[in-house]
Amino acid sequence: RWSIECFFRQAKDQLKLDGYRVRGRRAVKRYWILVQLAYVYSMFESNSDVSDGLDLLRKRKGHSLVEFIYRAAKQNIPIDTVKKQLHVA
């Protein structure tokens, strides 16, 4: 039972399980599946716990963003174009 309590606490605190704004049964189910997938994926990536996995994934995302902007600057792509591409992604 304690491991279930820990899962829900981490899902609420770190994956914002308690912050969803959907009402339909199907939408709630889909959101629940996404939260569980994110939980398992973050544990898998870090070979540790959820917090470490989420930190690792957030760092990777930040690095990818920096690399994307750097490549765009090297190719002389206008900043407005880069901003539009970031909003689409």
N, C-alpha and C positions, 0 to 999 in steps of 0.2 A: 504494500500500500504506500510506503514512504516513497518509493521510486516514482509512483504515479503522481504523488503530490509534488515532487521535485520537477517532473515534466511539466505539469500545469503552471507552476510558478515561473519556470524558465520561458515557457511558451507565452505567458502573459507579459512578463517583463521584457524579454529580448526579442520576441517575434510578434509582439502586439496582438496576441490572440484576443484580448479583451477590448480591442479598439475597432473591431470591424463594425460596419454599418449596413449590413445586409439583413434582410428579413425572410426572404424566401427560403424554403427548405433546401432546394437545389443549390442556391447560392451559398448557404451556410455550409453545406456538405463540401462544396468545391473549395471554400476558404479553409475549412478544416483540413482537407487533403493537402493543400498548399503549405499550411503551417507544419504539418507532420513531415512533408517532404523536405522543407527547409531545415527542420530540426535534424532529421537523419542525415541529410547531405552535409550539414555543417559539422556534425560529429565524424562523419566518414572522412572529410577533407583534413581534419586536424588530428585524427586518430586519438582524440582526447574527449573533451566535453564541448557542449554547445557554445559556451562563451569563447573558448579558444578558436573554434571553427568559424564563428561569426567574425571575430577579429581578423582572422586570416583572410576570409572572403572579402571583407571590407577593404583591407589593404590591397588585395589584388585588383579590386574594382578601381581604387584610387590610382594605382599604377597604370592600369589600362587607360584610364582617362587622360593621365598626363602624357602617355605615349601617343594617344590619338591626337591631342592638341599639338604636340611637338611635331609629328609627321605633317599635320595640316600646315603648320607654320613653315616647315621646310619646303613645302610645295607652293608657298605663297597663296594659300587659300584665304580669302577674306574672312575676318572674324565673324561677320554676320552669318556667313554660310556655315561656319563651324558651330555657331550657337544654334542655328536651325537644325543641324544634324544631331546635336546633343539633345534637343527637345523631342526629336522623333524617336530616338533610341530608348 
